[in-house]
Amino acid sequence: MTHWFHRNPLKATAPVSFNYYGMITGPPASKICNAQQDAVFELISMGFNVALWYTKYASRLAGKENITEDEAKEVHRSLKIAAGIFKHLKESHIPKLLTPAEKGRDLEARLIDAYIIQCQAEAQEVTIARAIELKHAPGLIAALAYETASFYQKADHTLSSLEPAHSAKWRKYLHLKMCFYTAYAYCYHGQTLLASDKCGEAIRSLQEAEKLYAEAEALCKEYGETKGPGPTAKPSGHLFFRKLGSLVKNTLDKCQRENGFIYFQKIPTEAPQLELKANYGLVEPVPFEFPPMSALWTPEALAAFDLTKRPKDDSIKPKPEEEVKPVKEPDIKPQKDTGCSVS
């Protein structure tokens, strides 16, 4: 599952020299170089990258061959930690920035919300894979899949008001995952209906799953052709993706055979409404707090710093603004797919 998750690039920053003495020639420059504001921004930037690292670590770990149960738990935990860090930054630190985050950029509220929701959705994917592996009740799997699809839909809606240049590729990923897990929900809901002797409704549910799966396949192709930041995931090439296509077809064939031999029920024209609510397996972000300030930072210690007494160095001249280049991340070689086995 290495290429199952979409990942945006790490936040890139240029080397910064904090030796401002002799460079400040007026109030505007002094305001830009304020200590507090720089510290808040750097703290947020580091926290943001740490959260992204957890998502990338989860993706890499999930892509291993023969992933163990403990490793699956680590994937699940890492995504919840990432969600917690993003949530903490949004609620406790980003509001302290004197200059609001630029629209469509890293720290803007809509993007942070999308990161939080996506982490929750991806963690629930691990839960769904576990439930399928252990053959839990189809009703539970359908409910979890529906809740996960709703998460992806919510994340997509969060990004809908952004400029396409910033969000088109990301939104294609969110949309295809929404279609994929809605298809999962209809597939397993159809199994539940068949077990309740509602074969006609089961057939209609499976037909809807078949339609949504085909839509997800088409979106995978569109996603791969859409330009945008970050490496491209390849969901349609994975056994976990392809297995659903086979499951939908086989289950639909079974329902149609049973209806022809036993039930003779009319097939509804409208797909059944999915009013499913999962009581188990829902993911919440892990609460996060930065470590407390060191006891060394007392008011007396802070007062002992007097930057005005630094030796003046007139030879220091401002450097031209440096272009910040995206962080180059190594390509990950796809591993042999294990079908998202988690135990």
MIVEX-509920 format. One record per residue (C-alpha): x, y, z. Coordinates in steps of 0.05 Angstrom, whole numbers, plus 32768, in hexadecimal, padded with zeros to 4 digits. Layout:
<recs>
XYZ;...
</recs>
This chain:
<recs>
800080008000;803C802F7FF8;801B80527FBE;7FD5804B7FDB;7FD7808C8001;7FDF80D17FE1;801780F98002;802581437FFA;806E815A7FFE;80918170803E;809081BB804D;80D081D88031;80F682128052;81358237803F;8171823D806F;81668278809D;819C82A280BF;818482C280FF;81C082F28101;8196832F80F3;81C383638114;81D8839880E3;81A4838280B0;816783A480CD;816183EA80B2;811A83FD80C5;80D983EA80EA;80BE83BD80B1;80FC839180B2;80FB839080FD;80B3837880FD;80C4834080CC;80FE832A80F8;80D68329813A;80EE82EA8166;80AA82D4817C;808A82D28137;80C482AB8119;80C1827A8152;8076826D814A;807D826380FF;80B982348106;8095820C813C;80588204810F;808381F280D3;80A881BC80FA;806881A08116;8049819F80D0;8084817880B4;8083814780EE;8039813980E1;8048812F8097;8081810080A9;805080D580D1;802380CF8094;805D80BD8067;8077808B809B;8032806B809D;803180668051;80768047804D;806880168085;802680018065;804B7FF28024;80777FBC8043;80707F74802D;804F7F478060;803C7F7F808F;80327F6680D6;7FF97F758106;80277FA1812F;803C7FC880F1;7FF37FD280DD;7FE77FEE8123;8022801D8119;8005803680D8;7FC3804280FB;7FE480658136;80118090810A;7FD680AB80E2;7FB180BC8123;7FEF80E0813E;7FF5810880FD;7FAC811C8102;7FB88132814A;7FF4815D8139;7FCF817F80FF;7F94818C812E;7FC081A88165;7FE481D78134;7FA181F08119;7F8281FC815D;7FBC82148187;7FF48232815C;7FDF82478116;7FAE827B8133;7FEB829D8155;800B82AF8112;800A82FA8109;800882F180BD;7FCF82C180A9;7FE28285807F;7FDD82918034;7F9F82748013;7FAD822F7FF6;7FEF8228801B;800981F8804F;7FEB8216808E;7FA9822F8074;7F6D8215809C;7F4C81F08062;7F8B81C98053;7F9881B8809C;7F50819F80A3;7F5981748065;7F9981568082;7F76814580C3;7F3B812480A1;7F6680FE806F;7F9080E180A8;7F5180C980CB;7F3780AA808B;7F788087807B;7F7C806B80C2;7F36805080BA;7F4D802D807A;7F7B800480A6;7F3F7FF480D2;7F167FDE8096;7F4E7FB1807C;7F527F9280C2;7F077F8780C4;7F077F66807F;7F427F3A8091;7F207F2180D1;7EDD7F1880AD;7EB57F4680D9;7E6B7F5080CC;7E5D7F6F8087;7E327FA380AA;7E6D7FBD80D2;7E9B7FBE8095;7E667FE3806D;7E5D801780A4;7EA8802280AB;7EB080298060;7E77805A805D;7E9480848096;7ED880838073;7EBA80998031;7E9780D18056;7EDA80E88072;7EF880EB802C;7EBB81118013;7EC28143804C;7F0C814D803E;7EFD81587FF4;7EC7818A8005;7EF981AF8032;7F2781B97FF7;7EF081CA7FC5;7EF882167FCC;7F4382157FBF;7F6382267F7D;7F6981E77F52;7FB481F37F4A;7FBC81E57F94;7F8881AE7F9D;7F75818A7F5C;7FA2814D7F65;7F9481477FAF;7F48814C7FA3;7F4B81157F6D;7F6A80E77FA1;7F3580F87FD5;7EFD80EF7FA2;7F1680AB7F8A;7F1D80927FD2;7ED780AB7FE1;7EBB80847FA5;7EE480467FB6;7ECC80427FFE;7E8480537FEC;7E8880177FBD;7EA27FED7FF7;7E6880058021;7E347FF27FEC;7E567FAF7FE0;7E547F998029;7E107FB98034;7DF87F8C7FFB;7E127F508021;7DEB7F66805F;7DAB7F6E8035;7DB37F298017;7DBC7F0A805C;7D7A7F2B806E;7D577F0C8031;7D537F50800E;7D717F367FCE;7D537F6A7F9F;7D6F7FA37FC9;7DB17F7E7FCF;7DB77F7B7F83;7DAA7FC57F7E;7DDE7FD37FB4;7E127FA97F8F;7E017FCC7F4D;7E10800F7F6F;7E517FF37F89;7E637FDD7F43;7E5680227F27;7E7E80457F5D;7EB880157F55;7EBB80257F0B;7EBA806F7F1C;7EF380657F4D;7F1B80427F16;7F11807D7EE7;7F2480AE7F1E;7F6580877F2A;7F7880947EE2;7F6580DE7EE7;7F8C80E57F28;7FCA80C87F07;7FC580FB7ECF;7FB881377EFC;7FF481637F0A;800281797F51;803281757F8C;804981337FA9;805480ED7F8C;801880CC7F6B;7FF780927F8F;7FE280567F66;7FA480387F88;7F8980147F4C;7FC87FEA7F46;7FBF7FCB7F8A;7FA07F897F9B;7F767FAA7FD1;7F567FD67F9B;7F4D7F9D7F69;7F317F6E7F9D;7EF47F9A7FA5;7EE47F957F5B;7EE47F4A7F5F;7EBC7F4A7FA0;7E877F777F83;7E807F4C7F44;7E7E7F0A7F69;7E4C7F237F9D;7E1F7F417F68;7E217F007F40;7E0E7ED97F7E;7DD47F087F8E;7DB97F047F47;7DBD7EB77F48;7D997EB47F8B;7D647EE47F73;7D587EB97F35;7D527E787F5C;7D357E8C7FA0;7D1D7ED37FAC;7D017EEE7F6A;7D027F347F87;7CFB7F747F60;7D3B7F9D7F5B;7D307FE57F72;7D3F801D7F41;7D6080477F77;7D9D80337F9F;7D9180287FE9;7DA280638016;7DDF8055803F;7DCD806C8085;7E06804680A6;7E27805980E7;7E6480358101;7E658029814C;7EAD800F814B;7EEE801F8128;7EE4806A811F;7F2580928123;7F3280D0814C;7F7480F8814C;7FA480E88184;7FA8812781B1;7FEB814981A8;8011817E81CF;8057819981C4;8087818A81FD;808681BF8235;80B881F78235;80FA81E78257;80FF81FD82A0;813E8223828B;811582588268;8105828382A5;80F482CD82A1;813982DB82BD;815B82B18287;813382D48250;81448319826D;818E8307826A;818D8308821E;819C834D8204;81A4834D81B8;81B6839781B7;81FA838681D5;820F8359819C;824D83718177;823A83978138;8252837980F7;824983A980BD;82648376808C;8224834F8090;81F9835D8054;81B483418044;81B483068015;818583047FD9;814582DE7FE6;815182947FDC;812182697FB3;810282337FDE;810281F27FB8;80D381B77FC9;80F281807FF2;810881487FC4;80ED81077FDE;810880C57FC3;80D9809B7F99;80BE805E7FBE;80C4801D7F99;80827FF77F9A;80847FB77FC2;80607F777FB4;80187F847FC7;7FFE7F597FFF;7FB67F6D7FF8;7FB97F9A8035;7FC27F608065;7FC77F7980AC;7FD27F3A80D5;
</recs>
